[in-house]
Amino acid sequence: GGVPGLRLFALYFISHIPITALIDLQPLLPAGIAPRAVNLLQQYAASFRDPLMLQPPEWFKAFIYCEAFLQLPFFPIAAYAFLKGGGNQRDRGHVLGAFVQDCCCCAAENVSVS
């Protein structure tokens, strides 16, 4: 069920569960914990030229922890809500949008100051 556009939002949230778990959270793991078969971080960092993921500064690790404990649990809840429909769909988008905006503003400030 659900409206086709809302299903696209649900797909977005569903697709970000493995991306977050397998790539984004790897900098929080102690060195050597991620198995080679799952260690996509090196490939990601090389492909997207993202040095912050390989040697994240402390301020960036704070965002990764927020992603682990706030965003990751939110993804399945948001996906379910968009698939089920009902309620105010914009509220779900505003929650993620506020977090992403805060992260981008803080990261931009830190990069511009350093």
C-alpha positions in Angstrom: 0.0 0.0 0.0 0.9 3.6 0.1 1.4 6.4 -2.4 4.2 5.8 -4.9 6.2 8.9 -3.8 6.0 7.8 -0.2 7.3 4.3 -1.2 10.4 6.1 -2.7 11.0 7.7 0.7 10.7 4.3 2.3 13.2 2.8 -0.2 15.6 5.6 0.7 15.4 4.8 4.4 15.6 1.1 3.8 18.7 1.4 1.5 20.5 3.5 4.1 20.4 0.8 6.8 23.1 -1.4 5.3 25.1 1.7 4.0 25.2 3.1 7.5 25.9 -0.2 9.2 28.6 -1.4 6.8 30.3 1.8 5.8 29.5 4.8 7.9 29.9 3.2 11.3 33.3 1.5 10.5 35.4 4.4 11.8 34.0 3.7 15.3 35.3 0.2 15.3 38.7 -0.7 16.6 41.3 -1.4 13.9 41.0 -4.9 12.5 37.5 -5.6 13.8 35.7 -5.3 10.4 36.3 -8.4 8.3 38.0 -7.8 4.9 34.9 -9.0 3.1 32.8 -6.3 4.8 35.5 -3.6 5.0 34.0 -1.3 2.3 35.4 1.8 4.0 38.7 1.8 2.1 36.9 1.4 -1.2 34.4 4.1 -0.3 37.1 6.6 0.8 39.1 6.0 -2.3 36.1 6.2 -4.7 34.6 9.4 -3.1 37.9 10.9 -1.9 36.6 11.1 1.6 39.6 11.4 4.0 37.4 12.1 7.0 36.2 8.6 7.0 39.7 7.1 7.1 41.0 9.3 9.9 38.0 11.0 11.4 38.7 13.9 13.8 36.9 13.8 17.1 34.2 16.3 16.0 33.5 14.0 13.0 33.3 10.9 15.3 30.6 12.7 17.3 28.5 12.9 14.1 29.1 9.2 13.5 28.0 8.3 17.0 24.8 10.4 16.4 24.3 8.5 13.1 24.7 5.2 15.0 22.4 6.0 17.9 19.9 8.4 16.4 19.7 8.0 12.6 20.2 4.2 12.3 17.3 3.4 14.6 15.2 6.1 12.9 15.6 4.5 9.4 13.4 1.4 9.9 10.8 3.5 11.8 10.6 6.1 9.0 10.5 3.4 6.3 7.6 1.6 8.0 5.8 4.9 8.5 6.1 5.8 4.8 5.1 2.4 3.7 2.1 2.3 6.0 1.0 5.9 5.3 -1.2 8.0 7.4 -0.1 10.7 9.8 1.9 13.7 8.8 4.6 12.5 6.3 6.5 15.7 6.5 7.3 15.2 10.2 9.5 12.2 9.3 11.4 14.1 6.7 11.9 17.1 9.0 13.5 14.9 11.7 16.1 13.6 9.3 16.5 17.0 7.6 17.2 18.8 10.9 19.9 16.3 11.8 21.5 16.5 8.3 21.4 20.3 8.3 23.0 20.5 11.8 25.8 18.1 10.7 26.5 20.0 7.5 26.6 23.4 9.2 28.9 22.1 12.0 31.2 20.4 9.5 31.3 23.4 7.2 32.2 25.6 10.2 34.9 23.3 11.3 36.4 23.0 7.9 36.3 26.8 7.3 38.0 27.4 10.7 40.8 24.9 10.2 
